[in-house]
Amino acid sequence: MTLSHSTEKPFAKDLSYLLSTEARSRNESPLKSAFKYYSQPDLVFLGGGLPLATYFPFNKVVAETALPPFQNGIGYVPTTKAETNVVKIEKRLDPNSDVKDIPLARSLQYGFTEGQPELVAFLKEHTQLVTNIPYQDWTLMANTGSTQAWDNVLRNFCNKGDSVLVEEFTFSSALEAANAQSLHTIPVKMDGFGIIPEELAKLLDSWNPDTPKPKLIYIIPTGQNPTGSSLSYERRKEIYKIIQKHDLILIEDEPYYFLQMDVYTRDLQKREQQRNMTVSHEEFINSLIPTFLSLDVDGRVIRFDSASKTLAPGSRLGWFIGQKRLLERFIRIQEVSAQAPCGFTSSIINGTLQRWGQKGFLDWLIGIRKVYSHNRNVTIDALNDYMPLEVVDFIPPIAGMFFTFNIDATKHPKFASEFNSEPLKVENAIYERALKQGCLMIPGSWFVSKGNTSPPQRYILDNDVQNPKIFFRGTYAAVPMDELVKGIKRFAEAIKLEFEL
């Protein structure tokens, strides 16, 4: 595989003036600076509280996975040694091995703040394969997942009372993290295909001059949580131009990026062709919507990637990608907080990926996409089959693991009388009824951003006046397909009972 030559590209723009007071005040940890000398030959290292590896009770870690190209499909459990990929990490590695493993003796110590070098190198190469970053001084550092990454971003760019732009409906934990730091989360209007660029431009162009403009916009571009929407390449280009104009940092949270799929069809013959089609690595990469990183000529995008949705959420492994000058501040904050990603995780995931290789990892991602495409198809079939379409509508997702459906609250027979024309009362009634029917999905109101500035910005969101349409979010990732269909059927029955259909 040919890698892009980053040395032929320009440098990123210096955006360090957008850093927070806290970020500017951080210095390199003196203790951490000494660790660069650890393991240096002919140096007696007495500077850190690192116990001898012989004191660790763990002698080796062994994990088994399937072997690329995963011809029996994702989810197949290998039954023979010939089908099994064994990852065995020991305290001291075989010096004759050509696999770039992380010695257990090293990974179980206080580790590299940026992540273990072998793993970081693999992920950088992976990034070069799937994303053409237009500037050369970009880098990558590991973290303990996107939740930690978002907290670090807020602390590095925001001061108390600042505003942060977010999607009108977004990941509730992201909102809570901002609220806990006394920040205002300002919603940008969405439709069924993500943020509306014209609405973003209108918001920023009409910003109250008495209120400091935000420095950050947080977007989940692909398979958005909660809506399941995905931004088109055209919208991404428009949004990037707007953030350039208004000098913002864009946080691209992409845990679902590789879960992109074909447009939904109910044509069974076409589906079977899609499932059985052999896709080359190049075709797979070219089929992905280009990232914001690929548009980032300034170095104003910080991307979150994660192993949570492609390998395992319990691994608590993610990584930042962005310009070196800004990510250096993330090293400083990580030195005195999480310190480094988990050593066990780093050894096992690195060992797996090194044995798979870049091609094997792409094989895995192609397999994951096929699984989620099938799950999405089963989900949309069930919605079409069981939901009362006279009050329910939906857009089939083209990425991710979530689906949503809208319900017209005004068609509830008690909307004006018992519910006083308040859609959220209908939402709660459906939620309670569905629980009695034996299915739980999450109400859309749990994801609403209600932030405002003081004094307020001039731009007013349509959802400041209650929208008569409510929605619920479900997932096709959590249960087997027969259980999924059963759950959708039960929820549909709850809506029918509630609306007296």
C-alpha positions as CSV (number, residue, x, y, z in Angstrom):
1,M,0.0,0.0,0.0
2,T,1.3,3.4,-1.0
3,L,1.4,6.0,1.8
4,S,1.0,9.7,1.3
5,H,4.3,11.7,1.5
6,S,3.6,14.3,4.3
7,T,6.9,16.0,3.8
8,E,5.7,17.4,0.5
9,K,2.9,19.3,2.2
10,P,2.7,22.7,3.9
11,F,2.7,23.2,7.7
12,A,-0.4,23.8,9.7
13,K,-1.5,27.3,10.8
14,D,-0.4,28.3,14.3
15,L,-3.7,28.4,16.3
16,S,-2.2,28.3,19.7
17,Y,-3.8,31.7,20.5
18,L,-7.1,29.8,20.8
19,L,-5.9,27.8,23.8
20,S,-7.5,28.3,27.3
21,T,-5.8,30.0,30.2
22,E,-5.4,26.6,31.8
23,A,-3.7,25.1,28.7
24,R,-1.3,28.0,28.4
25,S,-0.3,27.7,32.0
26,R,0.7,24.1,31.8
27,N,4.4,23.2,31.8
28,E,6.0,19.9,31.0
29,S,6.0,17.6,34.0
30,P,9.6,17.5,35.3
31,L,9.2,13.8,36.4
32,K,7.8,12.8,33.0
33,S,10.7,14.6,31.2
34,A,13.2,12.4,32.9
35,F,11.5,9.2,31.6
36,K,13.0,9.8,28.1
37,Y,16.3,8.4,29.6
38,Y,14.6,5.3,30.9
39,S,16.2,2.1,29.4
40,Q,19.1,4.1,28.0
41,P,22.2,1.9,27.9
42,D,24.9,2.5,30.5
43,L,22.6,4.7,32.6
44,V,21.6,3.7,36.1
45,F,18.0,5.0,36.3
46,L,17.1,5.8,39.9
47,G,14.8,8.7,39.1
48,G,11.3,7.1,39.0
49,G,9.0,4.9,41.1
50,L,9.1,2.1,38.6
51,P,9.1,-1.3,40.2
52,L,11.2,-4.1,38.7
53,A,9.3,-6.1,36.1
54,T,10.2,-9.2,38.2
55,Y,7.8,-7.9,40.9
56,F,4.8,-8.0,38.5
57,P,2.6,-11.1,39.0
58,F,1.9,-11.2,35.3
59,N,4.3,-13.3,33.2
60,K,2.5,-13.3,29.9
61,V,-0.8,-12.3,28.4
62,V,-2.4,-14.4,25.7
63,A,-5.4,-13.5,23.5
64,E,-6.9,-15.3,20.6
65,T,-8.6,-13.8,17.5
66,A,-9.7,-15.0,14.1
67,L,-7.3,-14.6,11.2
68,P,-7.7,-12.2,8.3
69,P,-9.3,-12.1,5.8
70,F,-12.1,-13.5,8.1
71,Q,-13.6,-15.6,5.4
72,N,-16.2,-17.1,7.8
73,G,-17.5,-13.7,8.7
74,I,-17.3,-11.4,11.7
75,G,-18.6,-13.2,14.9
76,Y,-17.4,-16.6,13.8
77,V,-15.5,-18.3,16.6
78,P,-12.3,-20.1,15.2
79,T,-12.5,-23.9,15.8
80,T,-9.0,-24.9,14.6
81,K,-5.5,-23.6,15.2
82,A,-5.2,-22.9,11.5
83,E,-8.0,-20.3,11.9
84,T,-6.7,-18.8,15.1
85,N,-4.4,-15.8,15.6
86,V,-2.6,-16.2,18.9
87,V,-1.3,-13.0,20.6
88,K,1.1,-13.9,23.3
89,I,2.9,-11.0,25.0
90,E,5.6,-11.8,27.6
91,K,7.7,-9.8,29.9
92,R,10.7,-10.2,27.6
93,L,10.2,-10.7,24.0
94,D,11.9,-13.1,21.6
95,P,14.7,-11.0,20.1
96,N,14.5,-13.0,16.8
97,S,10.8,-12.2,16.3
98,D,9.9,-9.7,13.5
99,V,6.5,-8.8,15.1
100,K,6.5,-5.4,16.7
101,D,5.1,-6.4,20.1
102,I,5.2,-4.2,23.2
103,P,7.1,-6.1,26.0
104,L,4.9,-6.7,29.0
105,A,7.7,-5.5,31.2
106,R,7.4,-2.1,29.6
107,S,3.6,-1.9,29.0
108,L,2.9,-2.5,32.7
109,Q,5.1,0.3,33.8
110,Y,4.1,4.0,33.9
111,G,4.1,4.3,30.1
112,F,4.6,6.8,27.3
113,T,2.1,9.6,27.7
114,E,1.5,9.7,24.0
115,G,0.9,5.9,23.9
116,Q,3.3,3.0,23.3
117,P,5.5,3.8,20.2
118,E,4.7,0.5,18.4
119,L,0.9,1.1,18.6
120,V,1.1,4.8,17.8
121,A,3.2,4.0,14.7
122,F,0.6,1.4,13.5
123,L,-2.2,3.9,14.0
124,K,-0.3,6.6,12.2
125,E,0.2,4.3,9.2
126,H,-3.5,3.4,9.3
127,T,-4.4,7.1,9.3
128,Q,-2.2,7.7,6.3
129,L,-4.0,4.9,4.4
130,V,-7.5,6.2,5.0
131,T,-7.1,10.0,5.3
132,N,-5.1,12.4,3.2
133,I,-4.3,15.2,5.6
134,P,-3.3,18.3,3.6
135,Y,-0.5,19.5,5.9
136,Q,2.7,17.7,7.1
137,D,3.0,18.6,10.8
138,W,0.2,16.4,12.1
139,T,0.5,13.8,14.7
140,L,-1.4,11.2,16.7
141,M,-1.5,10.4,20.4
142,A,-3.4,7.7,22.3
143,N,-5.9,8.3,25.0
144,T,-8.4,6.3,27.1
145,G,-11.3,6.9,24.7
146,S,-13.4,9.8,23.3
147,T,-15.0,10.7,26.7
148,Q,-11.5,11.6,28.1
149,A,-10.6,13.2,24.8
150,W,-13.6,15.6,24.9
151,D,-12.9,16.5,28.5
152,N,-9.3,17.3,27.6
153,V,-10.4,19.4,24.6
154,L,-12.7,21.5,26.8
155,R,-10.0,22.1,29.3
156,N,-7.5,23.0,26.7
157,F,-9.6,25.5,24.7
158,C,-12.3,26.9,27.0
159,N,-12.4,29.1,30.0
160,K,-15.3,29.2,32.5
161,G,-18.4,30.9,30.8
162,D,-17.2,30.2,27.2
163,S,-19.6,28.9,24.6
164,V,-19.2,25.7,22.6
165,L,-21.2,25.0,19.4
166,V,-22.8,21.5,19.3
167,E,-25.4,19.8,17.2
168,E,-29.0,20.4,18.1
169,F,-29.2,16.8,19.4
170,T,-26.0,15.3,20.6
171,F,-24.3,12.8,22.9
172,S,-25.7,13.6,26.3
173,S,-22.4,12.8,28.1
174,A,-20.7,15.4,25.9
175,L,-23.2,18.0,27.1
176,E,-22.8,17.1,30.7
177,A,-19.0,17.3,30.5
178,A,-19.4,20.9,29.2
179,N,-22.0,21.8,31.7
180,A,-19.7,20.6,34.5
181,Q,-17.1,23.1,33.4
182,S,-19.6,25.9,33.4
183,L,-19.7,26.2,29.6
184,H,-22.6,27.2,27.4
185,T,-23.5,24.5,24.8
186,I,-25.1,26.3,21.9
187,P,-27.2,24.2,19.5
188,V,-26.9,24.3,15.7
189,K,-30.0,23.3,13.8
190,M,-30.1,19.8,12.2
191,D,-32.2,18.0,9.7
192,G,-32.2,14.3,8.9
193,F,-28.8,14.6,7.3
194,G,-26.9,16.4,10.1
195,I,-26.0,20.0,10.8
196,I,-27.4,22.5,8.2
197,P,-24.5,24.6,7.0
198,E,-26.7,27.7,6.3
199,E,-28.0,27.6,9.9
200,L,-24.4,27.4,11.2
201,A,-23.5,30.4,9.1
202,K,-26.6,32.3,10.3
203,L,-25.9,31.6,13.9
204,L,-22.3,32.8,13.7
205,D,-23.0,35.8,11.4
206,S,-25.7,37.0,13.8
207,W,-23.7,36.5,17.0
208,N,-24.3,39.1,19.7
209,P,-21.1,41.2,19.8
210,D,-21.4,41.6,23.6
211,T,-20.9,37.8,24.0
212,P,-17.5,36.3,23.1
213,K,-17.7,34.0,20.0
214,P,-17.1,30.3,20.6
215,K,-13.8,28.8,19.7
216,L,-15.0,25.2,19.4
217,I,-17.7,23.3,17.4
218,Y,-18.2,19.6,18.4
219,I,-19.7,17.4,15.6
220,I,-20.3,13.7,15.3
221,P,-20.3,13.6,11.5
222,T,-20.9,10.0,10.6
223,G,-23.7,7.8,12.1
224,Q,-24.4,10.6,14.5
225,N,-25.4,9.9,18.1
226,P,-28.3,10.0,18.6
227,T,-29.9,10.8,15.2
228,G,-28.0,8.3,13.1
229,S,-27.5,11.0,10.4
230,S,-24.4,11.4,8.3
231,L,-23.0,14.6,6.9
232,S,-22.4,14.5,3.1
233,Y,-19.0,15.5,1.7
234,E,-20.6,18.7,0.3
235,R,-21.9,19.7,3.7
236,R,-18.6,19.0,5.3
237,K,-16.9,21.3,2.8
238,E,-19.4,24.1,3.5
239,I,-19.0,23.7,7.3
240,Y,-15.2,23.8,7.1
241,K,-15.4,27.1,5.1
242,I,-17.6,28.5,7.8
243,I,-15.4,27.6,10.6
244,Q,-12.4,29.0,8.7
245,K,-14.3,32.3,8.3
246,H,-15.1,32.5,12.0
247,D,-11.7,31.0,13.2
248,L,-13.1,28.0,15.1
249,I,-11.5,24.6,16.1
250,L,-13.6,21.7,14.8
251,I,-13.8,18.6,17.0
252,E,-14.5,15.6,14.7
253,D,-15.8,12.8,16.9
254,E,-15.7,9.7,14.6
255,P,-16.2,6.4,16.5
256,Y,-18.7,5.2,13.9
257,Y,-16.7,6.3,10.8
258,F,-15.9,2.8,9.6
259,L,-19.5,1.6,10.1
260,Q,-20.6,3.2,6.8
261,M,-22.9,1.2,4.6
262,D,-24.8,1.1,1.4
263,V,-28.1,3.0,1.0
264,Y,-31.0,0.9,2.4
265,T,-32.9,-1.2,-0.1
266,R,-35.6,-3.7,0.4
267,D,-34.6,-5.5,-2.8
268,L,-33.5,-8.9,-1.5
269,Q,-31.6,-9.8,-4.6
270,K,-29.6,-6.5,-4.5
271,R,-28.9,-7.1,-0.8
272,E,-27.6,-10.5,-1.4
273,Q,-25.3,-9.1,-4.1
274,Q,-24.0,-6.5,-1.7
275,R,-23.3,-9.1,1.0
276,N,-21.5,-11.5,-1.3
277,M,-19.5,-8.8,-3.2
278,T,-15.8,-8.9,-2.7
279,V,-14.5,-5.4,-1.9
280,S,-10.9,-4.5,-2.3
281,H,-9.1,-2.4,0.3
282,E,-8.9,0.5,-2.2
283,E,-12.6,0.3,-3.0
284,F,-13.4,0.2,0.7
285,I,-11.3,3.3,1.5
286,N,-12.7,5.2,-1.6
287,S,-16.3,4.4,-0.5
288,L,-15.9,6.3,2.8
289,I,-17.1,9.8,3.1
290,P,-13.9,12.0,3.3
291,T,-13.2,13.2,6.8
292,F,-13.0,16.8,8.0
293,L,-9.3,16.1,8.4
294,S,-8.9,15.6,4.7
295,L,-10.3,19.2,4.2
296,D,-8.2,20.7,7.0
297,V,-5.6,23.0,5.2
298,D,-5.2,25.1,8.4
299,G,-4.8,22.4,11.1
300,R,-8.0,23.4,12.9
301,V,-9.6,20.0,13.0
302,I,-8.9,17.6,16.0
303,R,-10.3,14.2,15.2
304,F,-11.3,11.5,17.8
305,D,-10.8,7.9,16.8
306,S,-11.7,5.0,18.9
307,A,-11.4,1.2,19.3
308,S,-14.7,1.2,21.1
309,K,-17.0,0.6,18.1
310,T,-14.6,-1.5,15.9
311,L,-12.8,-3.7,18.5
312,A,-14.2,-3.4,22.1
313,P,-15.5,-0.5,24.2
314,G,-13.9,-2.0,27.4
315,S,-10.5,-1.6,25.8
316,R,-10.8,2.1,26.7
317,L,-8.4,3.0,23.9
318,G,-8.8,6.0,21.5
319,W,-6.6,8.5,19.8
320,F,-6.4,12.2,18.9
321,I,-5.3,13.3,15.4
322,G,-4.3,16.9,14.8
323,Q,-1.6,19.4,14.4
324,K,1.5,18.8,16.6
325,R,1.5,22.3,18.1
326,L,-2.0,21.8,19.6
327,L,-1.6,18.2,20.6
328,E,1.5,19.1,22.6
329,R,-0.9,20.7,25.1
330,F,-2.8,17.4,25.3
331,I,0.4,15.6,26.3
332,R,0.8,18.1,29.1
333,I,-2.7,17.5,30.5
334,Q,-2.5,13.8,30.1
335,E,0.8,13.7,32.0
336,V,-1.0,14.8,35.2
337,S,-4.4,13.1,34.7
338,A,-4.8,9.7,32.9
339,Q,-1.0,9.5,32.4
340,A,-1.2,6.9,29.6
341,P,-3.6,4.4,28.1
342,C,-3.9,1.0,29.9
343,G,-0.8,-1.2,29.5
344,F,-2.7,-4.5,29.1
345,T,-4.9,-3.0,26.4
346,S,-2.0,-1.5,24.6
347,S,-0.1,-4.8,24.5
348,I,-3.1,-6.9,23.4
349,I,-4.5,-4.5,20.8
350,N,-1.1,-3.7,19.4
351,G,-0.2,-7.4,19.3
352,T,-3.4,-8.2,17.4
353,L,-3.0,-5.4,14.9
354,Q,0.6,-6.1,14.3
355,R,-0.2,-9.7,13.4
356,W,-3.2,-8.7,11.2
357,G,-1.2,-6.0,9.5
358,Q,-2.8,-3.0,7.8
359,K,-4.5,-5.2,5.2
360,G,-5.9,-7.5,7.9
361,F,-7.2,-4.5,9.9
362,L,-9.0,-3.3,6.8
363,D,-10.4,-6.8,6.2
364,W,-11.8,-6.6,9.8
365,L,-13.4,-3.2,9.1
366,I,-14.9,-4.4,5.9
367,G,-16.4,-7.3,7.8
368,I,-17.8,-5.1,10.5
369,R,-19.4,-2.9,7.9
370,K,-21.2,-6.0,6.4
371,V,-22.5,-7.0,9.8
372,Y,-23.9,-3.5,10.6
373,S,-25.4,-3.2,7.1
374,H,-27.4,-6.4,7.7
375,N,-28.5,-5.3,11.1
376,R,-29.6,-1.9,9.7
377,N,-31.6,-3.7,7.0
378,V,-33.4,-5.9,9.5
379,T,-34.2,-2.8,11.6
380,I,-35.6,-0.7,8.8
381,D,-37.6,-3.7,7.5
382,A,-39.1,-4.1,11.0
383,L,-40.0,-0.4,11.2
384,N,-41.7,-0.6,7.9
385,D,-43.6,-3.8,8.8
386,Y,-44.8,-2.9,12.3
387,M,-44.7,0.9,13.0
388,P,-48.0,2.8,12.4
389,L,-46.7,4.9,9.5
390,E,-49.6,7.3,9.7
391,V,-47.9,8.8,12.8
392,V,-44.3,7.6,12.4
393,D,-41.6,8.5,9.9
394,F,-37.9,7.8,9.7
395,I,-34.8,8.0,7.5
396,P,-32.7,4.8,7.1
397,P,-29.2,5.5,8.4
398,I,-26.2,5.0,6.2
399,A,-23.7,4.6,9.0
400,G,-23.3,3.9,12.7
401,M,-25.3,1.7,15.1
402,F,-28.3,3.9,15.9
403,F,-31.7,4.4,14.3
404,T,-34.3,7.0,15.1
405,F,-38.0,7.5,14.2
406,N,-40.1,10.6,14.5
407,I,-43.7,10.6,15.9
408,D,-46.2,13.3,15.2
409,A,-47.4,14.2,18.7
410,T,-50.3,16.3,17.4
411,K,-52.0,13.2,16.2
412,H,-52.3,11.8,19.7
413,P,-56.0,11.8,20.6
414,K,-55.3,13.5,24.0
415,F,-52.7,16.0,22.7
416,A,-54.8,19.1,23.2
417,S,-56.8,18.0,26.2
418,E,-54.9,15.8,28.6
419,F,-51.4,16.8,27.4
420,N,-52.1,20.5,27.0
421,S,-50.5,20.5,23.5
422,E,-47.1,19.6,25.0
423,P,-45.1,17.1,22.9
424,L,-42.8,16.0,25.7
425,K,-45.9,14.7,27.6
426,V,-46.7,12.5,24.7
427,E,-43.0,11.4,24.6
428,N,-43.1,10.4,28.2
429,A,-46.4,8.6,27.8
430,I,-45.0,6.5,24.9
431,Y,-41.8,5.8,26.9
432,E,-43.8,4.5,29.9
433,R,-46.2,2.5,27.7
434,A,-43.3,0.9,25.8
435,L,-41.7,-0.2,29.1
436,K,-44.9,-1.9,30.0
437,Q,-44.9,-3.6,26.6
438,G,-41.3,-4.8,27.2
439,C,-39.1,-2.6,25.2
440,L,-36.8,0.4,26.1
441,M,-35.7,3.0,23.6
442,I,-34.3,6.4,24.6
443,P,-36.5,9.6,24.2
444,G,-35.0,12.2,21.9
445,S,-35.4,14.9,24.6
446,W,-32.6,13.3,26.5
447,F,-30.2,14.5,23.8
448,V,-31.4,18.1,23.4
449,S,-28.9,20.9,23.8
450,K,-30.6,23.8,25.6
451,G,-27.6,26.1,26.1
452,N,-27.7,29.8,25.8
453,T,-25.3,32.7,26.3
454,S,-25.7,35.8,28.5
455,P,-26.4,38.1,26.9
456,P,-28.1,35.8,24.4
457,Q,-26.9,35.5,20.8
458,R,-29.4,36.9,18.2
459,Y,-29.9,33.6,16.4
460,I,-33.0,31.8,17.6
461,L,-33.4,28.0,17.1
462,D,-36.7,26.7,15.9
463,N,-36.8,24.2,18.8
464,D,-37.0,27.2,21.2
465,V,-40.7,26.7,20.3
466,Q,-41.6,23.1,20.9
467,N,-41.6,21.0,17.8
468,P,-44.7,18.8,17.5
469,K,-42.5,15.9,16.3
470,I,-40.8,13.8,19.0
471,F,-38.3,11.0,18.3
472,F,-36.9,7.9,20.0
473,R,-33.4,6.4,19.5
474,G,-32.7,2.7,19.3
475,T,-29.7,0.6,18.4
476,Y,-29.2,-2.4,16.2
477,A,-25.9,-3.3,17.8
478,A,-26.9,-4.5,21.3
479,V,-29.1,-7.7,20.8
480,P,-29.5,-10.6,18.3
481,M,-31.7,-9.8,15.3
482,D,-34.7,-11.8,16.4
483,E,-34.7,-9.9,19.7
484,L,-34.3,-6.6,17.9
485,V,-37.4,-7.3,15.7
486,K,-39.3,-8.4,18.8
487,G,-38.4,-5.2,20.5
488,I,-39.5,-3.0,17.6
489,K,-42.7,-4.9,17.3
490,R,-43.4,-4.3,21.0
491,F,-42.6,-0.6,20.8
492,A,-44.8,-0.2,17.7
493,E,-47.6,-1.8,19.7
494,A,-47.1,0.7,22.5
495,I,-47.4,3.6,20.0
496,K,-50.6,2.0,18.5
497,L,-52.1,1.6,22.0
498,E,-51.1,5.1,23.0
499,F,-52.6,6.7,19.8
500,E,-55.6,4.4,19.9
501,L,-54.8,3.0,16.4
